[in-house]
Amino acid sequence: MKIALLEASHWHVPLYLDPLEASGIEVVAVSDAEHVKGQAIAARFGSRLYASSHELLDREEVDFAFVFGRHSEMPALAEAVIARKIPFALEKPCGISMAQVTGLRKLAEQAKVYCAVPFIFRSSDLLAALEGAEGRIPSDFNTMSVRFIVGAPERYEAAGAGWALDPQFSGGGSTINVATHFIDLFRLLTGKRIARVSAIMNARTHRRAVEDYSLLTMQTEDGVTGVVETGYGYPSTPDEQREFSFTFSSNRMYAKSGPDRIEIRHRNDPAAGTRSLRLRLETDVYYPLFVKRVLAECRSGASPVASLRDAEAMMQVMDAAYASARQGGAPQTLGPIA
């Protein structure tokens, strides 16, 4: 299977590489307009290196593409891949507005081109534990609360992706960069459309152009509530990169995070006490699983683990969150997606 990596200087790219060394996979071409990581990655795989993704697509015949790049440039890159009917995975958030992602979704559906989006919690120990406790997903959740605080924004500059701190290219800060995963997880757990959104954001910690703190609330039409708190405020070190804590409450159980674990209490048998299960809460480990899964799906003709329709629904919430924050946290009402 011939693979291309488009815009290889994105900070997530290193998490994708190990499974691409498997038998039967050949990374034939790499593009890198940022001129940061592409040369080393191309050398690792013995691939041809291009300064332009469009030149790569014009010159190479590939079976699958992993598409990265600046958020603002993702739609144009994805359109070029779709036009050539190449199956691909597109790094989230897939653009900087819902309208852009809607356009991509329609193009991909018309062309019947496979596209997967790395909402990695769909392949996580956390989802498996919740599904085991509930017996099914989606289920009767009442509340979800997640706190995910990552390192300082300087880490993007150190990774050669300083554009992530310019809202013209990134679309924003921790909300569009991190909360994406948990908007999708809330939709997945509840199986319900998000009807109302509010958010407050600030940049008080680092005083950059993008927000470094965000508190986002979501409600379904019947009142199920999700709260997602994200930020760039954690004093990270290589051995401890972020704070990740959570609670989930349903008609059946109450679950909360512990150190590298989930703790679950069942409502119909509280005397049984707390059941504790170890989890991999270091989220980087799920990207290699995503790579293996999407390549297997592509070979078999299966539907993607998460699609552009899922990204479109996530971006509807994202647009509403930023609109709410600009209005001081005023609630936004969401309509059905056509």
C-alpha positions as CSV (number, residue, x, y, z in Angstrom):
1,M,0.0,0.0,0.0
2,K,1.6,3.3,-1.2
3,I,1.2,6.1,1.4
4,A,1.7,9.9,1.1
5,L,2.1,12.2,4.1
6,L,0.9,15.8,3.3
7,E,2.4,18.6,5.3
8,A,4.6,16.5,7.6
9,S,5.6,19.3,10.0
10,H,2.3,19.1,11.9
11,W,3.0,18.2,15.6
12,H,0.9,15.1,15.4
13,V,2.8,13.5,12.5
14,P,5.4,11.7,14.7
15,L,2.6,9.8,16.4
16,Y,1.6,8.3,13.1
17,L,4.9,7.0,11.9
18,D,5.7,3.8,13.7
19,P,2.8,1.8,12.3
20,L,3.7,3.0,8.8
21,E,6.9,0.8,9.0
22,A,4.8,-2.3,8.9
23,S,5.1,-4.9,6.1
24,G,3.0,-4.1,3.1
25,I,3.1,-0.4,3.6
26,E,5.4,2.0,1.7
27,V,5.6,5.7,2.4
28,V,6.5,6.9,-1.1
29,A,6.2,10.6,-0.7
30,V,6.2,13.4,1.9
31,S,5.3,17.1,1.5
32,D,6.4,19.9,3.8
33,A,5.8,23.5,2.9
34,E,6.9,24.5,6.5
35,H,10.4,23.0,5.8
36,V,10.8,21.7,9.4
37,K,10.3,18.0,9.8
38,G,9.7,16.7,6.2
39,Q,13.3,16.1,5.3
40,A,13.9,13.8,8.4
41,I,10.7,12.0,7.8
42,A,11.4,11.4,4.2
43,A,14.8,10.2,5.0
44,R,13.4,7.7,7.6
45,F,11.2,6.1,5.0
46,G,13.4,6.6,1.9
47,S,10.6,8.7,0.4
48,R,10.6,11.5,-2.1
49,L,10.2,15.0,-0.5
50,Y,8.1,17.8,-2.0
51,A,7.8,21.4,-0.9
52,S,4.3,21.5,-2.3
53,S,1.5,19.0,-1.5
54,H,-0.1,19.8,-4.9
55,E,3.1,18.9,-6.7
56,L,3.2,15.7,-4.8
57,L,-0.3,14.8,-5.8
58,D,0.4,15.7,-9.5
59,R,3.5,13.5,-9.6
60,E,2.7,10.5,-7.4
61,E,0.3,7.6,-7.5
62,V,-0.7,6.7,-4.0
63,D,-3.2,4.4,-2.4
64,F,-3.8,6.5,0.7
65,A,-2.9,9.9,2.1
66,F,-2.6,11.3,5.6
67,V,-3.4,15.0,5.4
68,F,-2.2,17.5,7.9
69,G,-1.2,21.2,7.5
70,R,-2.4,24.5,8.9
71,H,-6.1,24.4,9.8
72,S,-6.8,27.1,7.3
73,E,-5.2,25.1,4.5
74,M,-6.8,21.7,5.3
75,P,-9.9,22.3,3.1
76,A,-7.8,23.0,0.0
77,L,-5.5,20.1,0.6
78,A,-8.5,17.8,1.2
79,E,-10.3,19.0,-2.0
80,A,-7.2,18.2,-4.0
81,V,-7.1,14.7,-2.6
82,I,-10.8,14.2,-3.2
83,A,-10.5,15.4,-6.8
84,R,-8.0,12.6,-7.4
85,K,-10.3,10.1,-5.5
86,I,-7.5,9.1,-3.1
87,P,-8.7,7.6,0.2
88,F,-7.4,9.7,3.1
89,A,-7.4,10.7,6.7
90,L,-7.7,14.3,7.6
91,E,-6.3,15.7,10.8
92,K,-8.9,17.5,12.9
93,P,-10.4,20.1,12.9
94,C,-10.5,19.7,9.1
95,G,-10.9,23.5,8.6
96,I,-11.6,26.6,10.6
97,S,-15.4,26.8,10.1
98,M,-18.4,24.4,9.8
99,A,-19.0,25.7,6.3
100,Q,-15.6,24.5,5.1
101,V,-16.1,21.1,6.6
102,T,-19.6,20.8,5.2
103,G,-18.2,21.5,1.7
104,L,-15.6,18.8,2.1
105,R,-18.2,16.3,3.4
106,K,-20.4,16.9,0.3
107,L,-17.4,16.6,-2.1
108,A,-16.3,13.4,-0.5
109,E,-19.7,11.9,-0.5
110,Q,-20.3,12.8,-4.1
111,A,-16.9,11.3,-5.1
112,K,-17.5,8.3,-2.8
113,V,-14.0,8.8,-1.3
114,Y,-13.1,7.3,2.1
115,C,-12.1,10.0,4.7
116,A,-11.4,9.3,8.3
117,V,-10.9,11.9,11.1
118,P,-8.7,11.1,14.2
119,F,-11.2,11.5,17.0
120,I,-9.0,9.2,18.9
121,F,-11.3,8.7,21.9
122,R,-13.3,6.4,19.7
123,S,-10.4,3.9,20.0
124,S,-9.6,4.5,23.6
125,D,-9.6,2.5,26.9
126,L,-11.9,5.2,28.3
127,L,-14.6,4.5,25.7
128,A,-14.2,0.7,26.2
129,A,-14.6,1.1,30.0
130,L,-17.7,3.3,29.7
131,E,-19.2,0.9,27.2
132,G,-18.5,-2.0,29.5
133,A,-20.1,-0.3,32.5
134,E,-23.1,0.9,30.5
135,G,-23.6,-2.2,28.4
136,R,-24.0,-0.1,25.2
137,I,-23.0,3.1,23.6
138,P,-24.8,5.4,23.0
139,S,-26.5,5.2,26.4
140,D,-28.5,7.1,29.0
141,F,-25.8,9.6,30.1
142,N,-27.0,12.6,32.0
143,T,-23.8,14.6,32.4
144,M,-20.2,14.6,31.1
145,S,-17.5,16.8,32.5
146,V,-13.9,16.8,31.1
147,R,-10.9,18.9,32.1
148,F,-8.0,18.6,29.6
149,I,-5.2,21.2,30.2
150,V,-2.1,20.8,28.0
151,G,1.2,22.6,27.9
152,A,2.1,26.2,27.1
153,P,1.7,27.5,23.6
154,E,5.4,27.8,23.2
155,R,5.4,24.0,22.5
156,Y,3.8,24.7,19.1
157,E,6.7,27.1,18.2
158,A,9.2,24.5,19.4
159,A,7.5,21.9,17.1
160,G,7.8,24.2,14.1
161,A,4.1,25.0,14.0
162,G,4.0,28.5,15.3
163,W,1.0,29.1,13.0
164,A,-1.1,27.4,15.7
165,L,-0.9,30.6,17.7
166,D,-2.2,32.8,14.9
167,P,-6.0,32.6,14.7
168,Q,-5.9,33.4,11.0
169,F,-4.3,30.0,10.4
170,S,-5.5,28.0,13.4
171,G,-9.0,29.3,13.9
172,G,-8.3,29.7,17.6
173,G,-6.6,28.1,20.6
174,S,-7.3,25.3,23.0
175,T,-11.0,25.1,22.0
176,I,-10.5,24.3,18.3
177,N,-7.3,22.4,19.0
178,V,-8.3,20.2,22.0
179,A,-12.0,20.4,22.8
180,T,-12.8,18.8,19.4
181,H,-12.2,15.4,20.8
182,F,-14.6,15.8,23.7
183,I,-17.4,17.4,21.6
184,D,-17.2,14.3,19.5
185,L,-17.1,12.0,22.5
186,F,-20.2,13.7,24.0
187,R,-22.1,13.1,20.7
188,L,-20.9,9.5,20.6
189,L,-21.8,8.7,24.2
190,T,-25.3,10.2,24.1
191,G,-26.2,9.5,20.5
192,K,-28.1,12.8,20.5
193,R,-27.9,16.1,18.6
194,I,-26.4,19.0,20.5
195,A,-29.0,21.8,20.6
196,R,-27.5,24.5,22.8
197,V,-23.9,25.7,23.3
198,S,-22.3,28.4,25.4
199,A,-18.6,29.2,26.1
200,I,-16.3,31.6,27.8
201,M,-12.6,32.0,26.8
202,N,-9.6,34.1,27.8
203,A,-5.9,34.4,27.1
204,R,-4.9,35.6,30.6
205,T,-2.2,33.0,31.2
206,H,0.0,33.6,28.2
207,R,-1.4,36.8,26.6
208,R,-1.3,35.4,23.0
209,A,-3.7,36.0,20.2
210,V,-5.5,32.7,20.8
211,E,-7.3,31.6,23.9
212,D,-5.4,29.6,26.4
213,Y,-8.4,28.8,28.6
214,S,-11.9,27.7,27.5
215,L,-15.0,26.5,29.3
216,L,-17.6,25.1,26.9
217,T,-21.0,23.7,27.8
218,M,-23.3,21.7,25.6
219,Q,-26.9,20.5,26.0
220,T,-29.0,18.1,24.0
221,E,-32.7,18.9,23.4
222,D,-33.7,16.8,26.4
223,G,-31.2,18.4,28.7
224,V,-28.2,16.1,28.8
225,T,-25.2,18.3,29.7
226,G,-21.6,18.2,28.7
227,V,-18.9,20.5,30.1
228,V,-15.5,20.7,28.4
229,E,-12.7,22.7,30.0
230,T,-9.5,23.1,28.0
231,G,-6.4,25.2,28.2
232,Y,-2.7,25.7,27.5
233,G,-1.9,26.3,31.2
234,Y,-0.2,23.1,32.4
235,P,3.5,23.4,33.3
236,S,4.5,20.4,31.1
237,T,7.5,18.1,31.3
238,P,8.3,15.1,29.1
239,D,7.1,12.7,31.8
240,E,3.9,14.7,32.6
241,Q,2.4,16.6,29.7
242,R,-1.1,17.5,30.8
243,E,-3.9,17.3,33.3
244,F,-6.8,15.0,32.2
245,S,-9.7,14.4,34.6
246,F,-13.3,13.5,34.0
247,T,-16.7,12.5,35.4
248,F,-19.5,10.7,33.7
249,S,-23.0,10.2,35.1
250,S,-25.7,8.0,33.7
251,N,-28.9,6.3,34.9
252,R,-26.8,3.2,35.6
253,M,-23.5,4.5,37.1
254,Y,-21.2,7.3,38.1
255,A,-17.6,7.3,36.9
256,K,-14.7,9.5,37.7
257,S,-11.0,9.6,36.9
258,G,-8.2,8.5,39.1
259,P,-4.5,8.4,38.4
260,D,-4.3,6.3,35.3
261,R,-7.7,4.7,36.0
262,I,-11.4,5.1,36.0
263,E,-13.5,4.5,39.2
264,I,-17.1,3.3,38.7
265,R,-20.0,3.0,41.1
266,H,-23.3,1.4,40.1
267,R,-26.5,3.0,41.2
268,N,-28.4,-0.3,41.5
269,D,-25.8,-1.7,43.9
270,P,-23.9,1.1,45.7
271,A,-23.0,-1.3,48.5
272,A,-20.7,-3.1,46.1
273,G,-18.4,-0.1,46.4
274,T,-16.1,1.3,43.7
275,R,-14.8,-0.7,40.9
276,S,-11.4,0.6,39.6
277,L,-10.0,-0.1,36.2
278,R,-6.6,0.9,34.9
279,L,-6.7,3.1,31.7
280,R,-4.1,4.5,29.3
281,L,-4.9,8.2,29.8
282,E,-1.8,9.2,27.8
283,T,-3.7,10.0,24.7
284,D,-0.7,9.8,22.3
285,V,-0.9,6.0,22.3
286,Y,-4.1,6.1,20.4
287,Y,-2.8,7.7,17.2
288,P,-0.9,4.5,16.1
289,L,-4.2,2.6,16.7
290,F,-6.0,5.1,14.5
291,V,-3.4,4.6,11.7
292,K,-3.8,0.8,11.8
293,R,-7.6,1.0,11.9
294,V,-8.1,3.4,9.0
295,L,-5.8,1.5,6.7
296,A,-7.6,-1.7,7.5
297,E,-11.0,0.0,6.9
298,C,-9.8,1.3,3.6
299,R,-8.6,-2.1,2.5
300,S,-11.8,-3.8,3.5
301,G,-14.2,-1.1,2.3
302,A,-15.6,-0.5,5.8
303,S,-16.9,2.9,6.9
304,P,-14.5,5.2,8.8
305,V,-14.2,5.1,12.6
306,A,-15.1,8.8,12.4
307,S,-16.2,10.6,9.3
308,L,-16.5,14.1,7.8
309,R,-20.1,14.0,9.0
310,D,-18.8,13.7,12.5
311,A,-16.3,16.5,11.9
312,E,-19.1,18.7,10.5
313,A,-21.3,18.2,13.6
314,M,-18.3,18.9,15.8
315,M,-17.6,22.1,13.9
316,Q,-21.2,23.3,14.2
317,V,-20.6,23.2,18.0
318,M,-17.2,24.9,17.6
319,D,-18.6,27.8,15.5
320,A,-21.3,28.3,18.2
321,A,-18.7,28.2,21.0
322,Y,-16.6,31.0,19.5
323,A,-19.8,33.0,18.7
324,S,-20.9,32.6,22.3
325,A,-17.5,33.6,23.7
326,R,-17.5,36.7,21.5
327,Q,-20.9,37.6,23.1
328,G,-19.7,37.1,26.7
329,G,-21.0,33.5,27.0
330,A,-24.5,34.1,25.5
331,P,-26.2,30.7,24.7
332,Q,-26.4,29.7,21.1
333,T,-29.1,27.6,19.6
334,L,-28.2,25.0,17.0
335,G,-30.5,23.7,14.3
336,P,-30.4,20.3,12.6
337,I,-27.7,19.7,10.0
338,A,-29.1,19.2,6.5
